[in-house]
Amino acid sequence: MLTKRIIPCLDIHDKKVTKGVKFKNNVVLGDPVEMAARYYEEGCDELVFYDITASAERRPIDIEMVAEVAHAIRIPFAVGGGISTLDDMSRVLLAGAEKVSVNSLAVKNPDIIAQGARAFGSQCIVLGMDPLAVDNLERCPSGYEITTRGFRERSGMDALEWARRAVDLGVGEIVVNSVDADGTRAGFEIQLTKLIAENVPVPVVASGGAGNAQHLTDVFEQAHADAAIIAGMIHTGDTTIPAIKAELVAAGIPIRQHW
Amino acid sequence: MIAIIDYRAGNLTSVRLACESLGLDAQITSDPAAIRRAERVIFPGVGAAGAAMGHLNELGLVNTLRMVVDSGLPFLGICLGTQIILGHSEEDGGVDTIGLLDGNVRLFRPGDPLVKVPQIGWNSVKQKRSHPIFEGIEDESEFYFVHSYHPAPTDPDCVLGETDYAGVTFASVMGKGNLVATQFHPEKSGRIGLRLLNNFANWNGIPEVGGRRSEVGGQEC
């Protein structure tokens, strides 16, 4: 049986892993390569790295770091932030990443998804989206609007419409990162995750709000997420991947237990 | 030396890094002479079958692959490399592929809309018969899969391992003589995947006779 994936997310700022709340007040937590190696040893199923300032600072992604991570771990990882061209994608994949994640730049230039899927295959291209709950249902019928540039800008685009369009353009997976839940550790936004997961044919990764194992159980059982991103709850040492996995197994969720 | 065949089908870095982490001498190459000189061959790949066959033909590698397999060199297909050693793929509107094994490649068509395509993630492999590449690997171990199409070999005796997804039980490991092929990515499957790669690196290309895990009868490939 296909198991649900637990994916630690490492937000990288100036070669260090940081963690903030709603993309603000980031504090330094450690070295990305060391943390990746530790989570790999502890049995995480995949990893994702976001170079959180590359896009805003208009500089390319830190390829050296991607290559170091690729040397350290033998599981898949995705890299996002600052990816705007096919050449950027190619460099990240050649350095050993399994997937690239596009977000703000795909909102501005959706064709990058189609180009990337043609060049490298859909399975390499992940759409990251940062939807915000909104009241204006005329503008955004799903009740969620896509934000860009680390929640700083509102795009006017409906989240579900964008998810469907991105699938048509060729993304192989969608990470749904709730702006409202991000960094709160109060649980994933079930309604949003379920809305996207039930309406696109590709895997959906829940992101934003993970605070304990019950939150993961909820998002897998109630929202049909295929994978879940965790960050603060393990970065701070409050819990560990094996402890989370043990709780999920006890709750009857299909989880990879041997590695 | 292990030749990792480069036919412009996706990222081969992770295969090379996995081999290096095992202390193996592995080289990424598209040179037919270098491939024929290798002690064993890994044929990886991600992407689409149509483009992959186009590149293999441009590079003149199809015959090289046949020669390698005929010569008895241990040969490991991975993911797209596994799919295109079958005879035909449904991908790209239907593509004739290399045909080192009889059979075809089919799209997952889940009846349940919550079952997603591509299959992405860790799924278990039921070992259908013993083989040197499974040495030290427990039955039902999980490996990392990323694919929308799955192998459907004609000869059931070539099925070394099976995996369930989207309502089908498909051949996730195939083997015939000196050829083995996995739909999953051993290079991305943690320590268990490394064990499989190391088993391949130590394999002489002769499948062990006997040792069948399922009750189904049949001949050794």
Interface residues (C-beta under 8 A of the other chain):
Chain A: M1 L2 T3 K4 R5 Y40 D45 E46 A70 H71 R74 I75 P76 L93 L94 A95 G96 A97 E98 F120 G121 S122 Q123 C124 G172 E173 A197 E198 P201 V202 P203 V204 H224 D226 A227 R256 H258 W259
Chain B: G10 N11 T13 S14 L17 A18 S21 V46 G47 A48 P113 L114 K116 V117 P118 Q119 I120 G121 W122 N123 S124 E138 S141 E142 Y144 F145 V146 H147 S148 D164 Y165 H185 E187 K188 S189 G190 R191 I192 G193 L194
